[in-house]
Amino acid sequence: MMSFSSEVKNELARVFIENSCCHAAELTALIRMGGTMIIGGKANLGINFSSENAAVARKTVSLIKNGFNLQTEVMVTRGRRLKKNNTYHVRVAPNAMVSDFFQSLDIITEGSFAFNVAAGSRIIKKACCRRAYLRGAFLGGGSVNKPTRAYHLELVAANQDFAKMLSKFMKAFKLPVRLTERKNAYIIYLKEGDAITSFLQIIGAHNALMAFENVRIVKDMRSQVNRLVNCETANLEKTAKASARQMELIRHIEQNMGFDKLSPELQEVALARLENPEATLSELAEILEHKVSKSGINHRLRKLSKISEEILIMES
């Protein structure tokens, strides 16, 4: 069964990009998240991008070919472990054009092999490019849980400085991101449902957003029903315990003093409670012939409790 993350990535891989600037922004984030640099002969550079999602690999090939006209090849490796997914490798053999490719994306500094940690203001100058950049980051190293479980979306980066930069970049969209380290990788993550839906909207995963919200609504409704049921159950248990205690005290009075020595008001409440053991105070107030408020019923029951305690003191 396809995971929710795969469904989101399949949708994002089909997002049509009109502007060439957004091509560069999305591809930059893809390469930074899931790509590695190959150094070949004559100091020529090459590219190797890996993903377990076939649609992501196809989009990476399309962006490289359409935007930069580089020759690519795709290889597939099968996982050796049971149910291990295939991995798709998009490779560009080392050649003189790849250096220009990395420099145009601000991935390396011009005239050297030095890795440029910053995203590059030229790449993410426009609002549309900033959205495309986050879309590429999710495609290259992101995942999200279906909200039937805990709310969790994360981006996995290999470089701490880049992770901090990406975290800062997401905060500019008012997203409450957190950053942690896990097994030599750096995790930028969201834990709130509203934040995750905002992120899905930003990156253009509109179908996934609707699916996420539908499941989330059902989950929240179930949680609310469960809370109401638990609250009602607790109230019923509280009422039952109080009623049982009141009946015990009333029977004690009946056996040791008799109802004839009680005032008519207390007799009325005592008999009503014995005849209606499951009734709430409000229901007892409705049952009495002479209408009494809920607080009035409670006051009379406290009087009966005090009488029972006085009998116990006299018996001791």
N, C-alpha and C positions, 0 to 999 in steps of 0.2 A: 504494500500500500504506500502511495506517495506521501511524503511528509508535507506538512504545511509550509515549511521553508522552501521545499522544491516547487510547490505550487506558486509561491510568491516569486521565486526566481524565474520560473517559466513565463509568468505574466510580464515581469520586468524585461526579460530578454526580447519580448515582442514589442516593447515600447518604441514607437517611431520617433527618431530624433531629426528635427528639421534643420537646426543650425549646426554648422561645422564646428563652432566653438564648443557646443555641448558634446559633440563627438569626442573632442580632445579631453574635455573634463571627465567624462565617463570612463574613457579608456585609461586616463592617468590613474584614476582610483582603482580600476580593475588590475592594472599592472602592479601598482604598489601593494595591493592586498594579496594577489595570487600569483605574481610573476617573479622570476629570477633573471638576473643578468648573466649571460654566457660570454666569456672572453675567449676568442679564437685566435687563429694565426694573424700576424701583422697587427696585433692589438685591436682587431675588429671585434665589435660587440654583437651578441645575438640575444634572442629572447626565448624564454621558456615559461609558459603560463599553464597552470594545472587547475582543474576543477572536476568535481564528481558529478556536475550537472552538464548534460550534453547541450542544452539550450544556451547556457552561459558560454561554453566553449565556442559554439557557432557564432554567437554575437561578438565575441572577442575577435574571431577571424574576420568577420564582416567589418568591424571598426578599423582593424589594422589594414585590411585591403583597401577599403573605400577611402579612408582618410590619408593613408600613407603609401599605398601601392607597394607594400612589401610582400614578398613571396612567403607563404606560410605552408606548414604541413601539420597534420593532426595525427597523433598516435593514441591508441587506447591500451591501457594496461588493466588487467583483471585482478581484482583482489584475491588473495590466496585464502583468506579466512572465510568461513561460512557467512553468507549474506553480505559480504563486503562489496561495496559498490565499485563499478568501473571508474577509472580515473582517465580524464581526457586531457592530453597534453598538446597545447598549441605551440609550435616551435618555429622560430625564424632563425635560420642559420646565420652565423656571424658574417657580416659584410659591412662595407663602408657606410651604407645608408642608415644602419641602425643607430649609430651615434647621433646622427641628426634627429632621428626619431625620439631618442631619450632626451635630447636637449630641447626639442620643441615642446615636450611635455613637462619640462622642468624637473625631470627625474635625476638628471646629472648636470653638473655645472659645465658650462661651455668650455671646451679646451682641456678637459680632464675627465677622469673616471670617478670623481668625487660624488658621492650620493647626496642629493639635495633633499633634506628632510622636509622642508617647508613645502606646502602645496603649490605655491607660486601664485602671486596675485593676478598674473595675466591669465592663468587657467580658470580661476573661479571669480572673475571680476563681475560677471552678470548673475542675476538671481536665477535664471534658467540653468546656468552652468553650475551653480552651487547645488541645485537639486540633482543635476545629472551626476555630479561628483559623488554625492551620497548614494545615489542609485548604483554607481559603479562599485563603491566601497562595499555595499551590501551584496552585490552579485559576486564580488571577488572573495569576500570572507565573512559573510553574515549568516545569521540563522534566527528564526523566531518560532516560539512555541505556539501551538494552537491553544486558544484561551480556555479549553476544557481543563487544562492543567494550570500551573502557575503562569502569570504573565512574565515573559522574559524574551527580550530581543538583544542580540549581541553582535559585535563586530570584532574579529580577531586579527590583531596586527602583530607582526614579528618584531617591530622596532618600537622601543619605548617613546622616543621623541616623536615619531610619527603618530603613535597612539594618543599622546598628549595633544598634538596638533589637531587630530581628528575629533577628539573629545571637545576641545575648545571650539572647533568649527561647528559641531552639533549644538553646543550651548548657545551659539549665535541664533539658532532657530528656536530658542526657549525650551530646549529639551533637557530634562533633568538627568543627564547622563552620569554614570559612575565609571571609574577606571580601577581595574585590579590586575594582578599578575597571576598567571596560571600556567605551570609547566613550560617555562621559558617563552611564553607568549603573553600579550597584553590585551585585556578584554575591556572593550567599551560597551556598556550595557544599559538597558532600560528595564525597569521592573513594574512601572505603572501602566495600566491599560490605556489611559488617555494619551500618555506619551507615545506608546507604540502605534496607536491609530494615527497620531499626528505625524510620526515618522513615515508610516506607510503612505499617507497622503502626500507628504513632501516628495517622496521618491517616485510617485506615480503608480503605486500598486492599488488602484481603485477597487478592482474586483476582490482582491485579498482583504482590503479594508472592510468591505461590506460583509464578507464571510466572517471575518474576525469579530465585527460588531454584532452580527446575528448570534453567533455562539456566545459572545460575551453577555448579550441581553438575556438569553435563556439561562446562562449560568447565574447571573445576578438575580433573576427572578426566582430560581430554585433556592438560592441562598437566602433570599428574603422570606420565602415560604417556610424554609427550615427554621429561620429565626423566629417567625411568628408561631409556628407549631411548638417549638421548644419553649417559647415564652408562655404560650397557652397551657402547655403540659405542666410547666412549673407552677403556674397560677392554680391549676386544678389540684395539683399535689398539695400546695399550700392550703387551699380551701378545705381539702379532704382531711388534712392533719388537724386543722383548727376545729373543724366540725366534730371530729372524733374526740378531741380533747373536751370540747363543750358538752358533748353528750355524756361523757364519762363523769364530768362534774355535776351535771343535772341529775343523773341517776343516783349519784352519791347523796345529793340533797333529798331526792325522793325516798330513798331507802332509810335515811337517818333522821330526817326531819319532817318529810312530807310536804306536798305542794300546798296544802291548805293553810300553812303558816306563811306562805309567800304572798306578796301583794298581787292584785289581779293583773297588773302589767307584767310582772315577772313570771306569773303562772302562764300567761298567754305566750310569752316568748319561749319558755321552757318546753311547753307542749308542742309549739310549732317546730322547734329544733328537733325534738324526738321523732315527730311525724315526717320531717323533711331533712334527713341527714345529709343529703348532697346539695342542698340549696345554699346559695351564696347569701351574704347579708342583704344585698339588694333584693334578692328573690324572697327572703323572709319578710322584708318590709312590705312587699306586695301581698303576701299571703295573709298577714294579720288583718283582722276585722277592722280594728282601729288603726288607720294609716299612721305609720311611724317612719321617720327617715332612717337611712342606713346608719348614720351616726347614733341615732336613738337606739336602734337594735344593738349596736356595738356596746353602748353604755349599759344597757340592761344585762347583756351577757357578762360584762365585767363585774356587775353587781352580783350575779349568780356565782361567778368564780370566787368572789370575795367571801360569800356566804359559805361555800364549800370549804374554803381554807379555814374559816372560823370553826366549822364543825370538826375538821381534822385536829385543830388545836385543842378543842374541848375533849376529843377522844384520847389524846396523848397524855 
